[in-house]
């Protein structure tokens, strides 16, 4: 390298060397030149600016700042170069600080950099001040400034201001259109994005790659497959479907439009696949409930040597949640821990979701408390997880912890809270959350909240009120709400209302299988076999067919699926022999088949044979042949008794969720004594929670005397445990948690009224008709 110093020092030679060193990332040569320049004492503002640019491009922003501080004079280029260096290093706040402490001329480039930094840190006030300065200086119409200001308003969620800037832009500017579409989509304002995309259609020849990605994102949000297909055709004309970013956007669009196979086709033709495209196609499969395919793609990605990122782990963990595949979820959680992705918020939330839906709510709680940062999604997952596991009290406690932490509840939060209220029978508190608290936090009730309230009223036996609630709140077209009411009509034997509700559902959804089954069961309960025949005739005429019950168990790495009365499994002969052997053994210790759940007009011998080949029993027998441990099983009422005998005989381990599900079955249909008997077998470390939940069921059903006897028998009235449980039973603890009135107590008149209301139902009405337990 020729010496830059000499009798005649050519400045442009030094500049050329600095630019070459910056392009090559050669920090040592640039530093050497800097030293020679210092010794020669031959500096001017141009060399200073090039040194700032050199250090910034080499990632040495600190050294660039030192050069900047040592300059006797600065111009707009000096400030712009250092601000760009800060922006490249992600130090946007330091970039904005230059505006406050240094006085140099602000041209359109400096202002653009400052506004861009404001957008990154979501500083609306600073960005607006820069916009005001640009207007006063007469440079607001400069394209750089306009686009930067527009992008800043979009990032800061001030779409009204963004629209004003956008309307002043003449002609088609791809960057402006892209910013507006993404801004509206990020805010969920789809109407706004529709208008912008409509204006872009005529300028498709001027789109860039980002424009295709933005418009495809709009199509995905709107589920507009027609427009998405047209955009895909335009991308094909310009050969942009091979671009990894456009291709990934196409995969996402087809996935959200329920076309997972088309998403796979687009993915397959990509010449280069990165982690974004792999994650996009996995997401498409997961969103379409093709969870096994998503997991297989993850294995294929690993075989291709593409390292997963935090979003990839989040997707595959959610796939495990959809399959309740705890073993696979544990393995993926270990991989996330090993690769350092465990601490990412999206991974933690996905782990919580997986554990919750796989029946391990305790592990979900451990993940929650170990997360370094929680957001509203994290709180929602733990609240709804507890609610879905029947742990309503824990769900309410988590909700109040959320409020104490200063987190604002969201739409989903109140779904979990109202579900918990339904399990505890807290009608008044449920209406308080729906009508008062949701308004206070700015959440508009939706059909999910109203459906939870219908379930709450149904569980309290207030069926007529539930029907009126559906009509008054304009959710008469919600089949789920009507079906919840129909199920309760069967439980409480209100068959007149049940028939009316069934007709309403079939008007809305003529091929709803569940309604036909419930209606047929109601006829069968009262031996109205002519009604059963009529319902089944209607099903045949309309082509409606009830699919048989399905259970599955995993042995090793293979999942075996069983259906009721399955005869095609290759090991069916061994399973039949094992079943007969098991039934003979458990009959000797007290098992009696429950013929009440066989809703067919057949002899008892045929009913016993029908019960023998339920899918749950087939799956359990197969598991016992191949392994002594129980796997994921779904049990009907008779199968529950069968499974209890198997648990005793083979020492299968149950979690708190299993005990609670069975106790909740007894308690919810009015058999708290049987629930208490079951919970006596709960391990000591789980007994307090279990009995607390049982007392809540007693309170819900108005079984005050039974609840008090259970509390006294369980705790003897001596320790702190009974006092807390009895207070919970009487409503004091609940009032303190929800209403904040620690001294509020139910009066004797209120209790008497509740007892009288509950006593209207006879013992026969309280017996279980058909129960289903989910061992997750």
C-alpha positions in Angstrom: 0.0 0.0 0.0 1.4 3.3 -1.0 2.0 5.7 1.9 -0.8 8.3 2.2 1.6 10.9 3.6 4.2 12.7 1.8 5.1 16.0 0.4 1.9 16.0 -1.6 -0.9 14.2 0.3 -3.8 13.5 -1.9 -7.0 13.5 0.1 -8.9 11.4 -2.4 -6.3 8.6 -2.1 -6.9 8.4 1.6 -10.7 8.4 1.1 -10.4 5.6 -1.5 -8.3 3.5 0.9 -10.8 4.0 3.7 -13.7 3.0 1.5 -11.9 -0.1 0.3 -11.0 -1.1 3.9 -14.7 -0.6 4.9 -15.9 -2.7 2.0 -13.5 -5.5 3.0 -14.2 -5.1 6.7 -10.4 -4.7 7.2 -10.4 -2.8 10.5 -6.6 -3.0 11.0 -5.7 -1.3 7.7 -8.2 1.5 8.4 -6.8 2.0 11.8 -3.3 2.2 10.4 -4.4 4.9 7.9 -6.1 6.7 10.7 -2.9 6.7 12.7 -0.8 8.0 9.8 -3.4 10.8 9.3 -3.0 11.8 12.9 0.8 11.9 12.8 0.7 14.0 9.6 -1.9 16.3 11.2 -3.6 16.6 7.9 -7.3 16.5 8.6 -10.4 18.1 7.1 -14.1 17.5 7.5 -14.2 15.1 4.5 -11.6 12.7 6.0 -13.3 12.9 9.4 -16.6 11.9 7.8 -15.0 9.0 5.9 -13.4 7.8 9.1 -16.9 7.9 10.8 -18.3 5.9 7.9 -15.4 3.4 8.0 -15.8 2.7 11.7 -19.5 2.5 11.5 -19.4 0.0 8.7 -16.9 -2.1 10.6 -19.3 -2.2 13.6 -17.1 0.0 15.7 -19.7 2.7 16.5 -17.8 3.7 19.7 -14.7 4.6 17.7 -16.9 6.5 15.2 -18.3 8.5 18.0 -14.9 9.4 19.3 -14.0 10.7 15.8 -17.2 12.6 15.8 -16.6 14.1 19.2 -13.0 15.2 18.1 -14.2 17.1 15.1 -13.8 20.9 15.3 -16.6 21.4 12.8 -19.5 19.1 11.8 -22.0 19.2 9.0 -25.2 17.3 8.2 -23.2 14.5 6.7 -21.3 13.9 9.9 -24.5 13.6 11.9 -26.2 11.4 9.3 -23.3 9.0 9.1 -23.1 8.5 12.9 -26.9 8.1 13.1 -26.8 5.5 10.4 -24.1 3.7 12.3 -26.2 3.7 15.5 -29.2 2.4 13.5 -27.1 -0.4 12.0 -26.1 -1.4 15.5 -29.6 -1.2 16.9 -28.8 1.8 19.1 -31.7 3.9 18.0 -32.0 5.8 21.3 -28.3 7.0 20.9 -29.2 8.0 17.4 -32.0 10.3 18.6 -29.7 11.6 21.4 -27.5 13.3 18.8 -30.4 15.6 17.9 -30.4 17.0 21.5 -26.7 17.5 22.2 -25.2 18.6 18.9 -26.0 21.5 16.7 -25.6 20.6 13.0 -27.7 21.4 10.1 -30.7 19.0 9.7 -31.3 18.2 6.0 -33.7 15.6 4.6 -31.3 12.7 5.1 -30.7 13.5 8.8 -34.4 14.0 9.4 -35.1 10.7 7.6 -32.6 8.9 9.9 -34.1 10.6 13.0 -37.7 9.7 12.1 -36.6 6.1 11.3 -35.0 5.9 14.7 -38.3 7.2 16.3 -40.2 4.5 14.5 -37.9 1.8 15.9 -38.3 2.9 19.5 -42.0 3.7 19.0 -41.4 7.3 20.0 -44.4 9.1 18.6 -43.7 12.4 20.2 -40.1 12.7 18.9 -41.2 11.5 15.4 -44.0 14.1 15.4 -41.5 16.9 16.4 -39.2 15.8 13.5 -42.2 15.9 11.1 -43.0 19.4 12.4 -39.5 20.6 11.8 -39.5 19.1 8.3 -42.7 21.1 7.5 -41.2 24.3 8.8 -38.0 23.7 6.9 -39.9 23.1 3.7 -38.5 19.6 3.2 -41.6 17.6 4.3 -42.5 16.9 0.6 -39.1 15.2 0.0 -39.7 11.4 -0.8 -37.2 10.3 1.9 -38.9 12.3 4.5 -42.4 11.5 3.5 -41.7 7.7 3.5 -39.9 7.9 6.8 -42.7 9.9 8.5 -45.4 7.6 7.0 -43.5 4.5 8.3 -43.1 6.1 11.7 -46.8 6.8 12.1 -47.6 3.2 11.1 -45.2 1.8 13.6 -46.5 4.0 16.3 -50.1 2.9 15.6 -51.3 6.3 14.6 -52.9 5.3 11.3 -55.0 8.5 11.1 -51.8 10.6 10.8 -50.4 8.0 8.4 -53.4 8.3 6.1 -53.0 12.1 6.0 -49.4 11.8 4.9 -50.3 9.0 2.5 -53.0 11.1 0.8 -50.4 13.9 0.1 -48.1 11.5 -1.8 -48.4 11.9 -5.5 -48.2 9.0 -7.9 -47.5 5.4 -6.9 -44.8 4.9 -4.3 -44.2 1.2 -3.5 -42.6 1.9 -0.1 -45.6 4.1 1.0 -48.2 1.5 -0.1 -46.2 -1.3 1.6 -46.0 0.7 4.8 -49.8 1.4 4.8 -50.8 -2.2 4.2 -48.5 -3.5 6.9 -49.6 -0.8 9.3 -53.3 -1.6 8.9 -52.6 -5.4 9.1 -50.5 -5.0 12.3 -53.4 -3.0 13.9 -56.0 -5.5 12.7 -57.8 -2.8 10.7 -58.6 -4.9 7.7 -61.0 -2.4 6.2 -58.2 0.1 5.8 -55.9 -2.5 4.2 -58.7 -3.3 1.7 -58.7 0.3 0.5 -55.0 0.4 0.1 -54.7 -2.9 -1.7 -57.5 -1.8 -4.0 -55.4 1.1 -5.0 -52.3 -1.1 -5.6 -54.0 -3.5 -8.0 -53.7 -1.2 -11.0 -50.0 -0.6 -10.4 -49.0 -4.2 -10.1 -46.2 -3.7 -12.7 -44.5 -1.4 -10.2 -44.6 -3.7 -7.2 -41.4 -4.8 -5.6 -40.9 -8.0 -3.6 -42.1 -6.3 -0.4 -45.3 -5.3 -2.1 -46.0 -9.0 -2.9 -45.3 -10.0 0.7 -47.6 -7.2 2.0 -50.5 -7.9 -0.3 -50.2 -11.7 0.3 -50.3 -10.9 4.1 -53.5 -9.0 3.4 -55.0 -12.0 1.6 -54.0 -14.3 4.4 -55.7 -12.0 7.0 -58.8 -11.7 4.9 -58.7 -15.4 3.9 -59.2 -14.1 0.3 -58.1 -17.1 -1.7 -59.3 -15.5 -5.0 -57.1 -12.4 -4.7 -54.3 -14.5 -3.3 -54.4 -16.8 -6.4 -54.3 -13.7 -8.7 -51.3 -12.4 -6.8 -49.7 -15.8 -7.1 -50.2 -15.7 -10.9 -48.6 -12.3 -11.1 -45.6 -13.6 -9.1 -45.3 -16.5 -11.5 -45.2 -14.1 -14.5 -42.3 -12.3 -12.9 -40.6 -15.5 -11.5 -40.9 -14.1 -8.0 -42.5 -17.3 -6.6 -38.9 -18.6 -6.4 -37.9 -15.7 -4.1 -37.7 -17.1 -0.6 -39.6 -14.1 0.9 -42.4 -14.1 -1.6 -42.5 -17.9 -1.5 -42.8 -17.9 2.3 -45.6 -15.3 2.1 -47.5 -17.6 -0.4 -47.1 -20.6 1.9 -48.5 -18.5 4.8 -51.4 -17.3 2.6 -52.4 -20.7 1.5 -52.1 -22.1 5.0 -54.5 -19.4 6.4 -56.9 -20.0 3.6 -57.1 -23.7 4.6 -55.2 -24.9 1.6 -52.3 -26.7 3.3 -51.5 -28.9 0.4 -51.1 -25.9 -1.9 -48.8 -24.4 0.7 -46.7 -27.6 0.5 -46.6 -27.3 -3.3 -45.3 -23.7 -3.2 -42.8 -24.8 -0.6 -41.5 -27.7 -2.7 -40.7 -25.5 -5.7 -38.6 -23.1 -3.7 -35.0 -23.5 -4.9 -33.6 -22.2 -1.6 -35.4 -22.9 1.7 -34.5 -21.1 4.9 -35.9 -21.5 8.4 -38.6 -18.9 7.6 -40.0 -21.0 4.7 -39.8 -24.2 6.7 -41.6 -22.6 9.7 -44.2 -21.1 7.4 -45.2 -24.5 5.9 -45.2 -26.1 9.4 -47.5 -23.3 10.5 -49.8 -24.0 7.6 -50.1 -27.6 8.6 -50.6 -26.8 12.3 -53.3 -24.2 11.5 -55.2 -26.9 9.5 -54.8 -29.4 12.4 -52.5 -31.6 10.4 -50.2 -31.9 13.4 -48.4 -35.2 12.4 -47.4 -33.6 9.1 -46.0 -30.6 10.8 -43.9 -32.7 13.1 -42.7 -34.8 10.2 -41.6 -31.6 8.4 -39.6 -30.6 11.5 -37.7 -33.9 11.3 -37.2 -33.3 7.6 -35.8 -29.8 8.3 -33.4 -31.3 10.9 -32.2 -33.8 8.3 -31.6 -31.0 5.9 -29.3 -29.3 8.4 -31.5 -26.2 8.8 -31.3 -25.0 12.4 -34.6 -24.2 14.0 -35.4 -20.8 15.6 -37.7 -19.9 18.4 -40.7 -19.6 16.1 -40.1 -23.1 14.7 -40.1 -24.5 18.2 -43.3 -22.6 19.0 -45.1 -24.1 16.0 -44.0 -27.7 16.6 -44.8 -27.5 20.3 -48.3 -26.3 19.4 -48.6 -29.3 17.1 -47.7 -31.5 20.1 -50.4 -29.7 22.1 -52.9 -30.5 19.3 -52.0 -34.2 19.6 -51.7 -34.2 23.4 -48.3 -35.8 22.6 -46.5 -35.2 25.9 -43.6 -37.4 25.2 -42.8 -35.6 21.9 -43.4 -32.2 23.6 -40.9 -33.1 26.3 -38.3 -34.0 23.7 -38.8 -30.7 21.8 -38.7 -28.8 25.1 -35.3 -30.4 25.8 -34.1 -29.4 22.3 -35.2 -25.8 22.9 -33.3 -25.8 26.2 -30.2 -27.3 24.6 -30.2 -24.8 21.7 -30.8 -21.8 23.9 -34.3 -21.0 22.7 -36.0 -21.9 26.0 -36.0 -18.3 27.3 -37.8 -16.9 24.3 -41.3 -15.7 25.2 -43.0 -17.5 22.3 -41.3 -20.8 23.2 -42.3 -20.5 26.9 -45.9 -19.8 25.9 -45.9 -22.8 23.5 -44.5 -25.0 26.2 -47.2 -24.0 28.6 -49.9 -24.7 25.9 -48.4 -28.1 25.2 -48.3 -29.1 28.9 -51.7 -27.8 29.6 -53.4 -29.6 26.6 -51.4 -32.8 27.4 -52.8 -33.0 30.9 -49.8 -31.8 32.8 -51.0 -28.5 34.3 -48.4 -28.7 37.0 -45.6 -28.7 34.4 -47.3 -25.7 32.7 -47.3 -23.9 36.0 -43.6 -24.6 36.5 -42.8 -23.2 33.0 -44.9 -20.1 33.8 -43.1 -19.3 37.0 -39.7 -19.9 35.4 -40.2 -17.6 32.5 -38.1 -14.4 32.7 -40.9 -12.4 31.0 -44.6 -13.0 30.8 -47.2 -11.2 28.6 -50.9 -11.4 28.5 -50.8 -14.6 26.4 -48.8 -16.3 29.2 -51.4 -15.3 31.8 -54.2 -16.4 29.5 -52.6 -19.8 29.0 -52.3 -20.5 32.7 -55.8 -19.2 33.5 -57.5 -21.1 30.8 -55.3 -24.2 31.5 -56.5 -24.3 35.1 -60.1 -23.8 34.0 -60.0 -26.6 31.5 -58.5 -28.9 34.0 -61.4 -28.3 36.5 -59.1 -26.2 38.8 -61.4 -23.3 38.9 -60.2 -21.9 42.2 -56.6 -21.9 40.9 -57.8 -20.1 37.7 -59.4 -17.4 39.8 -56.3 -17.0 41.9 -54.1 -16.7 38.8 -56.5 -14.1 37.4 -56.2 -11.9 40.6 -52.4 -12.3 40.4 -52.6 -11.1 36.9 -54.4 -8.0 38.0 -52.0 -7.4 40.8 -49.1 -7.6 38.4 -50.6 -4.8 36.4 -51.4 -6.8 33.3 -54.6 -5.7 31.5 -57.0 -8.7 30.9 -57.8 -9.4 27.2 -60.7 -11.0 25.4 -59.3 -14.5 26.0 -58.7 -13.8 29.7 -62.4 -13.5 30.4 -63.2 -16.7 28.6 -61.0 -18.5 31.1 -62.4 -16.5 34.0 -66.1 -17.2 33.0 -65.3 -20.9 32.5 -64.0 -21.0 36.0 -67.1 -19.2 37.3 -69.2 -21.8 35.5 -67.4 -24.7 37.3 -67.9 -23.1 40.7 -71.4 -22.1 40.0 -70.7 -18.4 40.6 -73.6 -16.9 38.7 -73.5 -13.4 40.3 -69.8 -13.1 39.9 -70.0 -14.3 36.3 -72.5 -11.5 35.5 -70.2 -9.0 37.4 -67.3 -9.9 35.1 -69.4 -9.8 32.0 -71.4 -6.6 32.6 -69.0 -4.5 34.7 -65.3 -5.5 34.7 -65.1 -6.2 30.9 -66.4 -2.7 30.3 -63.9 -1.2 32.7 -61.0 -2.7 30.8 -62.4 -2.0 27.4 -63.2 -5.5 26.3 -66.4 -6.0 24.3 -68.1 -9.3 25.1 -68.2 -11.8 22.3 -70.1 -15.0 21.6 -67.5 -17.0 23.5 -68.2 -15.1 26.7 -72.0 -15.3 26.2 -71.6 -19.1 25.6 -69.7 -19.4 28.9 -72.5 -17.6 30.6 -75.0 -20.0 29.1 -72.9 -22.9 30.5 -72.8 -21.2 33.9 -76.6 -20.8 34.0 -77.0 -24.4 32.8 -74.7 -25.8 35.5 -76.8 -23.9 38.1 -79.9 -25.6 36.8 -81.4 -22.3 35.5 -82.3 -23.6 32.1 -85.2 -21.3 31.2 -83.0 -18.3 32.2 -80.2 -19.7 30.0 -82.6 -20.0 27.0 -83.8 -16.4 27.5 -80.1 -15.3 27.8 -79.3 -16.8 24.4 -82.3 -15.0 22.8 -81.7 -11.6 24.5 -77.9 -11.5 23.6 -78.3 -12.2 19.9 -76.4 -15.5 20.0 -79.4 -17.5 18.8 -77.3 -18.6 15.8 -74.5 -20.0 18.0 -74.9 -23.8 17.8 -72.4 -24.3 20.7 -74.6 -22.3 23.1 -77.7 -24.2 22.2 -75.9 -27.5 22.4 -74.7 -26.6 25.9 -78.3 -26.0 26.9 -79.4 -29.2 25.2 -76.9 -31.2 27.2 -78.2 -29.7 30.4 -81.8 -30.5 29.5 -80.7 -34.1 29.4 -78.9 -33.9 32.7 -81.9 -32.2 34.4 -84.5 -34.3 32.5 -86.2 -31.2 31.1 -87.2 -33.0 28.0 -89.8 -30.5 26.8 -87.2 -27.8 26.6 -84.7 -30.3 25.2 -86.9 -31.1 22.2 -87.5 -27.4 21.5 -83.7 -26.7 21.7 -82.9 -29.7 19.5 -85.3 -28.4 16.8 -83.7 -25.0 17.0 -80.2 -26.5 16.5 -81.3 -28.6 13.6 -82.8 -25.5 11.9 -79.4 -23.9 12.2 -77.3 -26.9 11.4 -79.4 -29.8 10.0 -76.5 -32.2 9.9 -75.3 -31.7 13.5 -74.4 -35.2 14.6 -74.2 -34.3 18.3 -77.7 -33.0 18.4 -79.1 -36.2 16.9 -77.2 -38.2 19.4 -78.4 -36.2 22.4 -82.0 -36.2 21.2 -81.8 -40.0 20.7 -80.3 -40.4 24.2 -83.1 -38.4 25.7 -85.7 -40.7 24.2 -83.7 -43.7 25.3 -83.5 -42.5 28.9 -87.3 -42.7 29.2 -87.6 -45.9 27.1 -89.1 -44.0 24.2 -87.7 -46.4 21.6 -90.1 -45.2 19.0 -88.5 -41.7 19.3 -85.1 -43.3 19.0 -86.2 -45.0 15.8 -87.6 -41.7 14.5 -84.4 -39.9 15.1 -82.2 -42.5 13.5 -84.5 -42.6 10.5 -84.0 -38.8 10.1 -80.3 -39.3 10.3 -80.4 -41.9 7.5 -82.6 -39.7 5.3 -80.2 -36.8 5.7 -77.1 -38.8 5.3 -75.9 -38.1 8.9 -73.7 -40.8 10.4 -72.2 -40.9 13.8 -68.6 -41.9 13.8 -67.6 -44.5 16.3 -65.6 -43.5 19.4 -61.9 -43.5 18.9 -59.1 -44.1 21.5 -55.4 -44.3 20.9 -52.3 -45.4 22.8 -48.6 -45.0 22.0 -46.3 -48.0 22.4 -42.8 -47.0 21.7 -42.9 -44.7 18.7 -46.0 -46.2 17.2 -49.5 -44.8 17.8 -52.3 -47.5 17.8 -55.8 -46.4 17.1 -58.9 -48.3 18.3 -62.6 -47.8 17.5 -65.6 -49.2 19.4 -66.1 -52.9 18.6 -62.9 -52.9 16.6 -62.2 -56.2 14.8 -59.5 -55.3 12.4 -56.5 -54.7 14.6 -53.8 -57.3 13.8 -53.5 -58.3 17.5 -57.3 -58.4 18.1 -57.2 -62.0 19.2 -54.7 -61.3 21.9 -56.6 -58.2 23.0 -59.9 -60.2 23.3 -58.2 -62.8 25.4 -56.7 -60.1 27.6 -60.0 -58.3 27.9 -61.8 -61.5 29.0 -59.1 -62.2 31.5 -59.2 -58.7 33.0 -63.0 -58.6 33.2 -63.0 -61.9 35.1 -60.4 -60.6 37.5 -62.1 -57.3 38.2 -65.5 -58.9 38.6 -64.0 -60.9 41.5 -63.2 -57.6 43.3 -66.6 -55.9 42.7 -66.9 -54.7 39.1 -70.4 -54.6 37.8 -71.1 -53.4 34.3 -73.2 -50.3 34.1 -75.9 -51.1 31.6 -77.5 -47.7 32.0 -75.0 -46.2 29.5 -75.9 -48.6 26.8 -78.8 -46.8 25.1 -80.1 -49.6 23.0 -83.1 -51.8 23.4 -81.2 -55.1 23.7 -80.8 -57.8 26.3 -78.3 -57.5 29.2 -76.0 -60.1 27.8 -75.7 -58.1 24.6 -75.2 -54.9 26.6 -72.3 -56.5 28.5 -70.7 -57.6 25.2 -71.2 -54.1 23.8 -69.5 -52.5 26.9 -66.6 -55.0 26.6 -65.5 -53.7 23.2 -65.5 -50.0 23.9 -62.5 -48.4 22.3 -61.1 -47.3 25.7 -61.0 -50.8 27.0 -59.4 -52.1 23.8 -56.7 -49.5 24.1 -56.1 -50.2 27.7 -55.9 -53.9 27.2 -53.4 -53.4 24.4 -51.3 -51.1 26.6 -51.3 -53.7 29.4 -50.1 -56.4 26.9 -47.1 -54.3 25.8 -46.3 -52.1 28.8 -47.3 -51.8 32.5 -47.9 -48.1 32.2 -51.2 -46.5 31.2 -51.3 -44.1 28.3 -53.7 -41.4 27.1 -57.2 -42.9 27.5 -60.7 -41.4 27.1 -63.3 -43.1 29.3 -67.1 -43.5 29.4 -69.0 -44.0 32.6 -68.7 -47.8 32.6 -65.1 -47.6 31.4 -64.3 -45.4 34.3 -65.3 -48.1 36.8 -63.3 -50.6 34.7 -60.3 -48.3 34.6 -60.4 -47.8 38.4 -60.2 -51.5 38.9 -57.3 -51.7 36.4 -55.5 -48.9 38.3 -55.8 -50.8 41.5 -54.7 -54.1 40.0 -51.8 -52.8 38.0 -50.8 -49.8 40.2 -51.3 -47.2 37.4 -50.3 -43.7 38.4 -52.9 -41.0 38.3 -52.2 -37.2 38.4 -54.3 -34.7 40.2 -56.1 -34.0 36.9 -57.3 -37.6 36.8 -58.7 -37.5 40.3 -60.3 -34.1 39.8 -62.0 -35.1 36.5 -63.6 -38.2 38.2 -64.7 -36.2 41.3 -66.0 -33.4 39.1 -68.1 -36.0 37.2 -69.7 -37.2 40.5 -70.1 -33.7 42.0 -71.5 -32.0 38.9 -74.4 -34.5 38.7 -75.2 -34.3 42.3 -73.3 -37.1 44.0 -70.8 -35.3 46.3 -70.6 -38.3 48.7 -69.3 -40.5 45.9 -66.9 -37.8 44.9 -65.7 -37.7 48.5 -65.2 -41.4 48.5 -63.1 -41.2 45.4 -60.9 -38.4 46.7 -60.0 -40.3 49.8 -57.6 -42.1 47.5 -55.9 -38.9 46.5 -52.2 -38.6 47.7 -51.6 -36.4 50.7 -49.8 -33.7 48.7 -52.9 -33.2 46.5 -55.7 -33.7 49.1 -56.0 -30.1 50.1 -56.7 -28.9 46.6 -58.9 -31.8 45.8 -61.2 -31.3 48.8 -61.3 -27.6 48.2 -62.6 -28.2 44.8 -65.2 -30.7 46.1 -66.4 -28.2 48.7 -66.8 -25.7 45.8 -69.0 -28.3 44.0 -71.1 -28.7 47.2 -71.5 -24.9 47.3 -72.5 -24.9 43.6 -75.2 -27.5 44.1 -76.4 -26.0 47.4 -75.5 -29.2 49.3 -74.5 -27.2 52.4 -75.0 -29.9 55.0 -73.1 -32.5 52.9 -70.3 -30.0 52.4 -70.0 -29.2 56.1 -69.9 -32.9 57.0 -67.2 -33.5 54.4 -65.1 -30.7 55.7 -65.4 -31.8 59.3 -64.7 -35.5 58.4 -61.7 -34.5 56.3 -60.0 -32.0 58.7 -61.6 -32.5 62.1 -62.1 -28.7 62.5 -58.7 -28.4 64.2 -56.1 -27.1 61.7 -55.9 -24.1 59.5 -56.9 -26.3 56.6 -60.5 -26.8 57.6 -61.1 -23.2 58.5 -60.0 -22.1 55.1 -62.0 -24.8 53.3 -65.2 -24.2 55.3 -64.8 -20.5 54.5 -64.4 -21.3 50.9 -67.4 -23.5 51.1 -69.6 -20.8 52.7 -68.6 -18.3 50.0 -66.4 -16.1 52.2 -63.1 -16.8 50.5 -64.7 -16.5 47.1 -66.3 -13.1 48.0 -62.9 -11.9 49.3 -61.2 -13.0 46.0 -63.7 -11.6 43.6 -65.7 -8.8 45.2 -63.1 -7.6 47.7 -65.6 -7.8 50.6 -63.7 -9.8 53.2 -66.6 -9.6 55.6 -69.4 -10.5 53.3 -71.3 -13.7 54.4 -74.4 -15.4 53.1 -77.3 -15.0 55.4 -79.4 -17.9 56.7 -82.3 -16.8 54.5 -80.1 -16.9 51.4 -78.8 -20.4 52.3 -82.3 -21.6 53.0 -83.5 -20.2 49.7 -80.7 -21.9 47.8 -81.4 -25.3 49.6 -85.1 -25.0 48.7 -84.3 -24.3 45.1 -81.9 -27.2 44.8 -84.3 -29.6 46.6 -86.8 -29.2 43.7 -84.7 -31.8 41.8 -85.4 -35.4 42.9 -82.8 -38.0 43.7 -83.6 -39.7 40.4 -83.0 -36.5 38.5 -79.6 -36.1 40.1 -78.3 -39.5 38.9 -75.8 -39.5 36.1 -77.2 -40.4 32.7 -74.1 -40.4 30.6 -70.7 -39.2 31.7 -67.5 -38.8 30.0 -64.0 -38.4 31.5 -61.0 -37.2 29.6 -57.7 -38.6 30.9 -55.3 -36.2 29.1 
